[in-house]
Amino acid sequence: MFFDEALFQRHSVRTFDRRPIAPALLWHIMNAGRMAPSAKNSQPWRFIVLSDDERKGISLAMCNSDEGMRDQGSVKASAKILERAPAAIAVTAPRFSETKESMYLSMGACLENMCLKATDLGLGSLIICDIQCAESEIADLLKTSRKVVAILAVGYEEGLPTYPNKFPLTDLVEGLQGEGGNDIEDDLPEAFIGDEPFIFISYSHRDSAQVVADLVQLKHCGVRLWYDRSILNGEAWDEKALCILEKPNCVGVFVYISRNSANSANVCMELEHARKKFGKSANIVGIHIGDKVFSSYLGGNRECDAILQKIFSDKSKYIPRSETAGETDHILEMVSQALGWGAVADSGIYDNFRYTLYNNEISITKYQGTSQTVVVPSVIIGRVVTTIGPNAFRDNGDVRKIVLPQSIKRVEEGAFFGMTSLEWIFLPDSIEYLGVAAFRKCRELKNITLPKHLKKLEEALFRECTSLTECIVPNGVEEMGEAVFNGCSHLERAILPDSLKRMTEGGFFGCGNLRELVIPRDIQGLEKQSFETCPFVNVDAGGFRFRNGKAIS
């Protein structure tokens, strides 16, 4: 996880599920605490990983303290969280330093490092300071002569995260403003530095509200871009920008056209160098703030006007942009242009989805979130999501419900294999292929509606889906692979369409509760062995519709 992701995703977690925490993860968290800065490098922290009995003992001591006995909500709530958390780390400091403010600053840095590392590892955390109400009792319980400053509860968050509202930076800062009264943005994305194709961003900082809003969106869409973060005022100049512009993998320029940039000598200098590199070509695209004709921005600086007119005219193609900072209608066109220049990553992360771009379509390669309900996006970086890749959700034990978009055409091999908590999934009719073992071992999946354009049920498609009770196969399916329903011990009803021409062995082996089965009469490959473990199905009865062991018309 990148630093900004960890920083903005970190929040106090007060509800943990019961999954145990691997000791190696706790080791990494404590190692992050060890690396914190401290006054005169004193490194006052020491760590105690608490046992279950120690956590229960500390919780009881807190509730029995004077504050706890007075039924103070904070203390008792903290005690309950500590007792229920799957893991907790006591962070201690020397007692002789307990009156020094610098020691507490050092310990705070240590605890914040630990919280950020927990977030980086996909864990939640909570700093518990209410232990101070029973300080001596807790020290005795842990057999330590040191001061227990705080306890960090750690675990996997249960339910959806709740992020607290933070005061806007403009309410907290004095003495730092951009020119024209615009506050310096605190959400600036990193500039691209690498060997792959990227886009140079040229703008006046007086337009930073609009530009930075766009850069955040473009970065989110996987566009590789560079702009000089060190230039807080667009009227300043750094030769570094020219060096970047001249790099061979700089494939294009987005220039924000406004009255501000049209009067910026530095923006015009950038464009003059861009013109020498690209010529008067489509590799320099204007983003018109205010959606005005090009000539309306001119007239403030003769030299700038001359340079701009060498590149643009009123008939030039441009991307219109609203003057409102948060407007995003133009982003898709910018991403499309970046795709044409090859400046969009062919793989990346969007929310919790890893993806790849191939033949102008998106394939989800991995879901790495922990949400209980997942809605797969239909569009990423301006391109349609058409495929759920092999093993994309494999062995995810958190997700219970999944909604796939109408854009999905293929679900590849093992895409949902081993999702032990999956109870329900929406499969749109746009899907033409479900891969081998796509739902194997989804043991909580009770029923499923298959897309109507399938031609084949692939091998082991629902094997060992032990909670599946019913499956109606849509008309149009012509073949059923080996062991499709093998081990579906609670399957009671299966309806196979008249279009089905061939079954492969073992299709219903282990379906001991199968009570109703409809099979087309002209099917090939029907074998008695497939039903040996199905006491309610009697193939020898001569019929092709069975209910409770009897042929039905």
Summary of the structure (lengths in Angstrom):
residues: 553
radius of gyration: 31.1
end to end distance: 60.5
largest distance: 95.6
contacts: 1758
relative contact order: 0.06
helix: 30%
strand: 21%
